Amino acid sequence: MVAIKGGTFKMGDFGETHSEEKLPYTREFDDGPVHDVTLDDFSMSKHKVTVGDYDVYTAANGLQGGYLGSNQSAR
């Protein structure tokens, strides 16, 4: 696991102007107005885990939570 420092960033549609960091805007239908988002410190795996990887893990260990379900065998 890798420790990631939390912080605050701006999220949303910047409209006709770009953000202070000159980031583009998307104008997606579900974009909301620009607002501050603050995240606490968190950890993330440094290795990619796909849904398929997780399904194999849960199926092999008899755990629920995978998309295959607990009663199906891993592919």
Gaussian input, Z-matrix of N, CA and C with variables (Angstrom, degrees):
# hf/3-21g

backbone

0 1
 N
 C     1     B1
 C     2     B2     1     A1
 N     3     B3     2     A2     1     D1
 C     4     B4     3     A3     2     D2
 C     5     B5     4     A4     3     D3
 N     6     B6     5     A5     4     D4
 C     7     B7     6     A6     5     D5
 C     8     B8     7     A7     6     D6
 N     9     B9     8     A8     7     D7
 C    10    B10     9     A9     8     D8
 C    11    B11    10    A10     9     D9
 N    12    B12    11    A11    10    D10
 C    13    B13    12    A12    11    D11
 C    14    B14    13    A13    12    D12
 N    15    B15    14    A14    13    D13
 C    16    B16    15    A15    14    D14
 C    17    B17    16    A16    15    D15
 N    18    B18    17    A17    16    D16
 C    19    B19    18    A18    17    D17
 C    20    B20    19    A19    18    D18
 N    21    B21    20    A20    19    D19
 C    22    B22    21    A21    20    D20
 C    23    B23    22    A22    21    D21
 N    24    B24    23    A23    22    D22
 C    25    B25    24    A24    23    D23
 C    26    B26    25    A25    24    D24
 N    27    B27    26    A26    25    D25
 C    28    B28    27    A27    26    D26
 C    29    B29    28    A28    27    D27
 N    30    B30    29    A29    28    D28
 C    31    B31    30    A30    29    D29
 C    32    B32    31    A31    30    D30
 N    33    B33    32    A32    31    D31
 C    34    B34    33    A33    32    D32
 C    35    B35    34    A34    33    D33
 N    36    B36    35    A35    34    D34
 C    37    B37    36    A36    35    D35
 C    38    B38    37    A37    36    D36
 N    39    B39    38    A38    37    D37
 C    40    B40    39    A39    38    D38
 C    41    B41    40    A40    39    D39
 N    42    B42    41    A41    40    D40
 C    43    B43    42    A42    41    D41
 C    44    B44    43    A43    42    D42
 N    45    B45    44    A44    43    D43
 C    46    B46    45    A45    44    D44
 C    47    B47    46    A46    45    D45
 N    48    B48    47    A47    46    D46
 C    49    B49    48    A48    47    D47
 C    50    B50    49    A49    48    D48
 N    51    B51    50    A50    49    D49
 C    52    B52    51    A51    50    D50
 C    53    B53    52    A52    51    D51
 N    54    B54    53    A53    52    D52
 C    55    B55    54    A54    53    D53
 C    56    B56    55    A55    54    D54
 N    57    B57    56    A56    55    D55
 C    58    B58    57    A57    56    D56
 C    59    B59    58    A58    57    D57
 N    60    B60    59    A59    58    D58
 C    61    B61    60    A60    59    D59
 C    62    B62    61    A61    60    D60
 N    63    B63    62    A62    61    D61
 C    64    B64    63    A63    62    D62
 C    65    B65    64    A64    63    D63
 N    66    B66    65    A65    64    D64
 C    67    B67    66    A66    65    D65
 C    68    B68    67    A67    66    D66
 N    69    B69    68    A68    67    D67
 C    70    B70    69    A69    68    D68
 C    71    B71    70    A70    69    D69
 N    72    B72    71    A71    70    D70
 C    73    B73    72    A72    71    D71
 C    74    B74    73    A73    72    D72
 N    75    B75    74    A74    73    D73
 C    76    B76    75    A75    74    D74
 C    77    B77    76    A76    75    D75
 N    78    B78    77    A77    76    D76
 C    79    B79    78    A78    77    D77
 C    80    B80    79    A79    78    D78
 N    81    B81    80    A80    79    D79
 C    82    B82    81    A81    80    D80
 C    83    B83    82    A82    81    D81
 N    84    B84    83    A83    82    D82
 C    85    B85    84    A84    83    D83
 C    86    B86    85    A85    84    D84
 N    87    B87    86    A86    85    D85
 C    88    B88    87    A87    86    D86
 C    89    B89    88    A88    87    D87
 N    90    B90    89    A89    88    D88
 C    91    B91    90    A90    89    D89
 C    92    B92    91    A91    90    D90
 N    93    B93    92    A92    91    D91
 C    94    B94    93    A93    92    D92
 C    95    B95    94    A94    93    D93
 N    96    B96    95    A95    94    D94
 C    97    B97    96    A96    95    D95
 C    98    B98    97    A97    96    D96
 N    99    B99    98    A98    97    D97
 C   100   B100    99    A99    98    D98
 C   101   B101   100   A100    99    D99
 N   102   B102   101   A101   100   D100
 C   103   B103   102   A102   101   D101
 C   104   B104   103   A103   102   D102
 N   105   B105   104   A104   103   D103
 C   106   B106   105   A105   104   D104
 C   107   B107   106   A106   105   D105
 N   108   B108   107   A107   106   D106
 C   109   B109   108   A108   107   D107
 C   110   B110   109   A109   108   D108
 N   111   B111   110   A110   109   D109
 C   112   B112   111   A111   110   D110
 C   113   B113   112   A112   111   D111
 N   114   B114   113   A113   112   D112
 C   115   B115   114   A114   113   D113
 C   116   B116   115   A115   114   D114
 N   117   B117   116   A116   115   D115
 C   118   B118   117   A117   116   D116
 C   119   B119   118   A118   117   D117
 N   120   B120   119   A119   118   D118
 C   121   B121   120   A120   119   D119
 C   122   B122   121   A121   120   D120
 N   123   B123   122   A122   121   D121
 C   124   B124   123   A123   122   D122
 C   125   B125   124   A124   123   D123
 N   126   B126   125   A125   124   D124
 C   127   B127   126   A126   125   D125
 C   128   B128   127   A127   126   D126
 N   129   B129   128   A128   127   D127
 C   130   B130   129   A129   128   D128
 C   131   B131   130   A130   129   D129
 N   132   B132   131   A131   130   D130
 C   133   B133   132   A132   131   D131
 C   134   B134   133   A133   132   D132
 N   135   B135   134   A134   133   D133
 C   136   B136   135   A135   134   D134
 C   137   B137   136   A136   135   D135
 N   138   B138   137   A137   136   D136
 C   139   B139   138   A138   137   D137
 C   140   B140   139   A139   138   D138
 N   141   B141   140   A140   139   D139
 C   142   B142   141   A141   140   D140
 C   143   B143   142   A142   141   D141
 N   144   B144   143   A143   142   D142
 C   145   B145   144   A144   143   D143
 C   146   B146   145   A145   144   D144
 N   147   B147   146   A146   145   D145
 C   148   B148   147   A147   146   D146
 C   149   B149   148   A148   147   D147
 N   150   B150   149   A149   148   D148
 C   151   B151   150   A150   149   D149
 C   152   B152   151   A151   150   D150
 N   153   B153   152   A152   151   D151
 C   154   B154   153   A153   152   D152
 C   155   B155   154   A154   153   D153
 N   156   B156   155   A155   154   D154
 C   157   B157   156   A156   155   D155
 C   158   B158   157   A157   156   D156
 N   159   B159   158   A158   157   D157
 C   160   B160   159   A159   158   D158
 C   161   B161   160   A160   159   D159
 N   162   B162   161   A161   160   D160
 C   163   B163   162   A162   161   D161
 C   164   B164   163   A163   162   D162
 N   165   B165   164   A164   163   D163
 C   166   B166   165   A165   164   D164
 C   167   B167   166   A166   165   D165
 N   168   B168   167   A167   166   D166
 C   169   B169   168   A168   167   D167
 C   170   B170   169   A169   168   D168
 N   171   B171   170   A170   169   D169
 C   172   B172   171   A171   170   D170
 C   173   B173   172   A172   171   D171
 N   174   B174   173   A173   172   D172
 C   175   B175   174   A174   173   D173
 C   176   B176   175   A175   174   D174
 N   177   B177   176   A176   175   D175
 C   178   B178   177   A177   176   D176
 C   179   B179   178   A178   177   D177
 N   180   B180   179   A179   178   D178
 C   181   B181   180   A180   179   D179
 C   182   B182   181   A181   180   D180
 N   183   B183   182   A182   181   D181
 C   184   B184   183   A183   182   D182
 C   185   B185   184   A184   183   D183
 N   186   B186   185   A185   184   D184
 C   187   B187   186   A186   185   D185
 C   188   B188   187   A187   186   D186
 N   189   B189   188   A188   187   D187
 C   190   B190   189   A189   188   D188
 C   191   B191   190   A190   189   D189
 N   192   B192   191   A191   190   D190
 C   193   B193   192   A192   191   D191
 C   194   B194   193   A193   192   D192
 N   195   B195   194   A194   193   D193
 C   196   B196   195   A195   194   D194
 C   197   B197   196   A196   195   D195
 N   198   B198   197   A197   196   D196
 C   199   B199   198   A198   197   D197
 C   200   B200   199   A199   198   D198
 N   201   B201   200   A200   199   D199
 C   202   B202   201   A201   200   D200
 C   203   B203   202   A202   201   D201
 N   204   B204   203   A203   202   D202
 C   205   B205   204   A204   203   D203
 C   206   B206   205   A205   204   D204
 N   207   B207   206   A206   205   D205
 C   208   B208   207   A207   206   D206
 C   209   B209   208   A208   207   D207
 N   210   B210   209   A209   208   D208
 C   211   B211   210   A210   209   D209
 C   212   B212   211   A211   210   D210
 N   213   B213   212   A212   211   D211
 C   214   B214   213   A213   212   D212
 C   215   B215   214   A214   213   D213
 N   216   B216   215   A215   214   D214
 C   217   B217   216   A216   215   D215
 C   218   B218   217   A217   216   D216
 N   219   B219   218   A218   217   D217
 C   220   B220   219   A219   218   D218
 C   221   B221   220   A220   219   D219
 N   222   B222   221   A221   220   D220
 C   223   B223   222   A222   221   D221
 C   224   B224   223   A223   222   D222

   B1=1.4474
   B2=1.5329
   B3=1.3091
   B4=1.4561
   B5=1.5254
   B6=1.3323
   B7=1.4645
   B8=1.5222
   B9=1.3274
   B10=1.4608
   B11=1.5197
   B12=1.3162
   B13=1.4626
   B14=1.5177
   B15=1.3088
   B16=1.4539
   B17=1.5133
   B18=1.2944
   B19=1.4522
   B20=1.5171
   B21=1.3132
   B22=1.4559
   B23=1.5228
   B24=1.3204
   B25=1.4615
   B26=1.5195
   B27=1.3161
   B28=1.4572
   B29=1.5261
   B30=1.3424
   B31=1.4589
   B32=1.5268
   B33=1.3146
   B34=1.4566
   B35=1.5121
   B36=1.3134
   B37=1.4558
   B38=1.5210
   B39=1.3271
   B40=1.4535
   B41=1.5267
   B42=1.3280
   B43=1.4576
   B44=1.5131
   B45=1.3063
   B46=1.4684
   B47=1.5174
   B48=1.3350
   B49=1.4549
   B50=1.5185
   B51=1.3108
   B52=1.4631
   B53=1.5178
   B54=1.3185
   B55=1.4597
   B56=1.5302
   B57=1.3202
   B58=1.4707
   B59=1.5213
   B60=1.3279
   B61=1.4642
   B62=1.5193
   B63=1.3352
   B64=1.4714
   B65=1.5256
   B66=1.3432
   B67=1.4534
   B68=1.5247
   B69=1.3150
   B70=1.4635
   B71=1.5178
   B72=1.2831
   B73=1.4545
   B74=1.5162
   B75=1.3147
   B76=1.4642
   B77=1.5122
   B78=1.3160
   B79=1.4622
   B80=1.5228
   B81=1.3149
   B82=1.4560
   B83=1.5160
   B84=1.3354
   B85=1.4635
   B86=1.5241
   B87=1.3213
   B88=1.4613
   B89=1.5296
   B90=1.3354
   B91=1.4575
   B92=1.5200
   B93=1.3035
   B94=1.4553
   B95=1.5195
   B96=1.3125
   B97=1.4644
   B98=1.5261
   B99=1.3096
   B100=1.4600
   B101=1.5256
   B102=1.3221
   B103=1.4535
   B104=1.5217
   B105=1.3193
   B106=1.4616
   B107=1.5173
   B108=1.3309
   B109=1.4596
   B110=1.5224
   B111=1.3178
   B112=1.4550
   B113=1.5225
   B114=1.3231
   B115=1.4622
   B116=1.5220
   B117=1.3266
   B118=1.4553
   B119=1.5262
   B120=1.3124
   B121=1.4615
   B122=1.5240
   B123=1.3353
   B124=1.4546
   B125=1.5152
   B126=1.3187
   B127=1.4648
   B128=1.5165
   B129=1.3298
   B130=1.4640
   B131=1.5241
   B132=1.3071
   B133=1.4565
   B134=1.5211
   B135=1.3292
   B136=1.4571
   B137=1.5244
   B138=1.3352
   B139=1.4612
   B140=1.5229
   B141=1.3077
   B142=1.4573
   B143=1.5221
   B144=1.3248
   B145=1.4587
   B146=1.5214
   B147=1.3219
   B148=1.4558
   B149=1.5250
   B150=1.3274
   B151=1.4648
   B152=1.5236
   B153=1.3205
   B154=1.4645
   B155=1.5200
   B156=1.3315
   B157=1.4667
   B158=1.5239
   B159=1.3297
   B160=1.4642
   B161=1.5204
   B162=1.3296
   B163=1.4667
   B164=1.5250
   B165=1.3203
   B166=1.4697
   B167=1.5245
   B168=1.3309
   B169=1.4665
   B170=1.5281
   B171=1.3412
   B172=1.4654
   B173=1.5194
   B174=1.3299
   B175=1.4672
   B176=1.5278
   B177=1.3238
   B178=1.4670
   B179=1.5251
   B180=1.3250
   B181=1.4615
   B182=1.5207
   B183=1.3401
   B184=1.4526
   B185=1.5241
   B186=1.3137
   B187=1.4593
   B188=1.5206
   B189=1.3099
   B190=1.4556
   B191=1.5203
   B192=1.3113
   B193=1.4465
   B194=1.5046
   B195=1.3138
   B196=1.4493
   B197=1.5170
   B198=1.3126
   B199=1.4615
   B200=1.5188
   B201=1.3333
   B202=1.4593
   B203=1.5166
   B204=1.3167
   B205=1.4587
   B206=1.5173
   B207=1.3080
   B208=1.4667
   B209=1.5202
   B210=1.3441
   B211=1.4551
   B212=1.5076
   B213=1.3187
   B214=1.4535
   B215=1.5261
   B216=1.2992
   B217=1.4564
   B218=1.5254
   B219=1.3268
   B220=1.4692
   B221=1.5121
   B222=1.3020
   B223=1.4860
   B224=1.4878
   A1=109.18
   A2=113.43
   A3=120.71
   A4=107.92
   A5=117.08
   A6=121.50
   A7=109.15
   A8=116.41
   A9=122.20
   A10=107.88
   A11=115.47
   A12=121.77
   A13=109.73
   A14=116.10
   A15=121.35
   A16=111.05
   A17=115.73
   A18=120.59
   A19=110.49
   A20=115.94
   A21=122.11
   A22=109.07
   A23=116.38
   A24=121.53
   A25=108.82
   A26=116.06
   A27=121.68
   A28=108.77
   A29=115.47
   A30=121.50
   A31=107.96
   A32=116.52
   A33=120.14
   A34=111.97
   A35=116.33
   A36=123.02
   A37=109.20
   A38=116.57
   A39=121.57
   A40=112.11
   A41=117.53
   A42=120.83
   A43=112.90
   A44=116.06
   A45=121.15
   A46=113.61
   A47=117.74
   A48=120.26
   A49=109.57
   A50=115.56
   A51=121.07
   A52=109.39
   A53=115.37
   A54=120.77
   A55=109.72
   A56=115.33
   A57=120.01
   A58=111.06
   A59=116.95
   A60=121.30
   A61=111.31
   A62=117.71
   A63=124.23
   A64=112.19
   A65=115.97
   A66=120.58
   A67=109.62
   A68=118.35
   A69=120.29
   A70=111.03
   A71=116.40
   A72=122.26
   A73=108.41
   A74=117.03
   A75=119.66
   A76=113.23
   A77=118.16
   A78=122.97
   A79=112.37
   A80=116.36
   A81=119.78
   A82=108.84
   A83=117.34
   A84=121.14
   A85=112.78
   A86=117.61
   A87=119.50
   A88=113.26
   A89=117.69
   A90=120.02
   A91=109.71
   A92=115.95
   A93=120.84
   A94=109.71
   A95=116.59
   A96=118.96
   A97=110.46
   A98=116.14
   A99=121.16
   A100=109.55
   A101=115.48
   A102=121.37
   A103=108.68
   A104=115.96
   A105=120.90
   A106=109.68
   A107=115.95
   A108=122.92
   A109=106.81
   A110=116.53
   A111=121.44
   A112=109.39
   A113=115.75
   A114=122.17
   A115=109.54
   A116=116.03
   A117=121.43
   A118=108.57
   A119=117.50
   A120=121.44
   A121=107.96
   A122=117.16
   A123=120.56
   A124=110.06
   A125=116.24
   A126=122.30
   A127=109.31
   A128=115.15
   A129=121.08
   A130=108.42
   A131=115.54
   A132=119.60
   A133=109.58
   A134=116.41
   A135=118.20
   A136=111.55
   A137=116.61
   A138=121.38
   A139=109.64
   A140=116.34
   A141=121.53
   A142=109.89
   A143=116.59
   A144=122.98
   A145=106.74
   A146=116.92
   A147=120.67
   A148=110.16
   A149=116.42
   A150=120.90
   A151=108.88
   A152=117.38
   A153=121.22
   A154=112.09
   A155=117.21
   A156=121.30
   A157=110.42
   A158=115.52
   A159=120.13
   A160=110.89
   A161=117.56
   A162=121.27
   A163=111.16
   A164=116.63
   A165=120.37
   A166=109.80
   A167=117.04
   A168=121.26
   A169=111.31
   A170=117.26
   A171=119.44
   A172=111.13
   A173=116.90
   A174=119.80
   A175=110.68
   A176=117.55
   A177=121.63
   A178=112.21
   A179=116.42
   A180=120.62
   A181=113.28
   A182=116.98
   A183=121.12
   A184=113.57
   A185=116.66
   A186=121.77
   A187=111.14
   A188=116.07
   A189=120.34
   A190=108.61
   A191=116.25
   A192=119.27
   A193=113.42
   A194=117.80
   A195=119.69
   A196=110.98
   A197=116.40
   A198=120.73
   A199=112.14
   A200=117.05
   A201=119.45
   A202=111.53
   A203=118.07
   A204=121.15
   A205=109.86
   A206=116.83
   A207=120.42
   A208=113.18
   A209=118.81
   A210=120.25
   A211=113.60
   A212=118.88
   A213=121.38
   A214=110.05
   A215=116.13
   A216=119.49
   A217=109.86
   A218=115.46
   A219=120.79
   A220=109.45
   A221=115.51
   A222=120.77
   A223=110.79
   D1=147.19
   D2=179.27
   D3=-116.17
   D4=129.80
   D5=177.93
   D6=-78.55
   D7=132.48
   D8=179.34
   D9=-121.35
   D10=127.33
   D11=-178.79
   D12=-73.65
   D13=132.99
   D14=177.22
   D15=-71.84
   D16=175.47
   D17=179.41
   D18=173.98
   D19=-172.24
   D20=-178.77
   D21=-119.68
   D22=138.06
   D23=176.34
   D24=-141.95
   D25=163.72
   D26=178.78
   D27=-93.36
   D28=136.00
   D29=-178.64
   D30=-133.63
   D31=140.86
   D32=177.45
   D33=130.51
   D34=-172.95
   D35=-177.59
   D36=-89.68
   D37=120.27
   D38=-179.56
   D39=-80.81
   D40=-1.89
   D41=177.08
   D42=71.39
   D43=-141.44
   D44=-175.47
   D45=-69.97
   D46=-20.03
   D47=-179.30
   D48=-107.32
   D49=158.80
   D50=176.07
   D51=-85.33
   D52=164.98
   D53=177.06
   D54=-68.46
   D55=169.88
   D56=177.53
   D57=-58.10
   D58=-30.31
   D59=-179.84
   D60=-85.76
   D61=9.28
   D62=-179.22
   D63=63.69
   D64=29.84
   D65=177.77
   D66=-78.60
   D67=143.24
   D68=179.52
   D69=-73.58
   D70=162.10
   D71=174.52
   D72=-105.23
   D73=157.81
   D74=-173.89
   D75=-104.86
   D76=-31.26
   D77=-176.48
   D78=57.72
   D79=32.75
   D80=174.01
   D81=-69.45
   D82=153.23
   D83=-175.42
   D84=-62.02
   D85=-26.54
   D86=-176.88
   D87=-101.38
   D88=8.40
   D89=176.17
   D90=-69.84
   D91=133.53
   D92=175.86
   D93=-96.34
   D94=178.11
   D95=176.89
   D96=-66.81
   D97=158.80
   D98=179.71
   D99=-60.53
   D100=133.80
   D101=177.64
   D102=-150.04
   D103=156.97
   D104=178.35
   D105=-80.21
   D106=137.41
   D107=174.70
   D108=-122.25
   D109=129.10
   D110=179.90
   D111=-116.99
   D112=128.01
   D113=178.40
   D114=-113.41
   D115=140.67
   D116=171.41
   D117=-74.05
   D118=167.54
   D119=172.12
   D120=-58.41
   D121=145.85
   D122=178.18
   D123=-150.81
   D124=171.11
   D125=178.72
   D126=-118.44
   D127=149.37
   D128=178.87
   D129=-142.74
   D130=143.97
   D131=177.60
   D132=-64.01
   D133=141.33
   D134=177.81
   D135=-85.36
   D136=-1.16
   D137=178.11
   D138=-114.53
   D139=136.61
   D140=178.70
   D141=-66.60
   D142=136.16
   D143=175.08
   D144=-125.35
   D145=117.28
   D146=179.80
   D147=-85.96
   D148=167.43
   D149=175.43
   D150=-59.94
   D151=-39.87
   D152=177.76
   D153=-61.07
   D154=-43.00
   D155=176.94
   D156=-59.53
   D157=-44.87
   D158=-178.90
   D159=-65.73
   D160=-39.31
   D161=176.94
   D162=-60.18
   D163=-44.63
   D164=179.07
   D165=-61.87
   D166=-43.87
   D167=-180.00
   D168=-62.01
   D169=-48.45
   D170=-177.16
   D171=-67.01
   D172=-40.07
   D173=179.50
   D174=-65.81
   D175=-42.51
   D176=-178.21
   D177=-66.22
   D178=-26.40
   D179=-177.64
   D180=-106.46
   D181=9.19
   D182=177.76
   D183=63.73
   D184=29.95
   D185=-177.93
   D186=-99.05
   D187=149.99
   D188=173.88
   D189=-87.20
   D190=159.98
   D191=176.08
   D192=121.45
   D193=-22.97
   D194=177.51
   D195=-78.22
   D196=158.44
   D197=179.65
   D198=-67.33
   D199=-23.74
   D200=178.19
   D201=-73.71
   D202=-22.20
   D203=-175.96
   D204=87.93
   D205=158.64
   D206=-174.13
   D207=-75.64
   D208=-15.76
   D209=-176.61
   D210=-98.74
   D211=1.29
   D212=-179.28
   D213=-104.42
   D214=149.13
   D215=179.22
   D216=-83.49
   D217=153.75
   D218=179.01
   D219=-69.71
   D220=148.69
   D221=179.67
   D222=-90.00

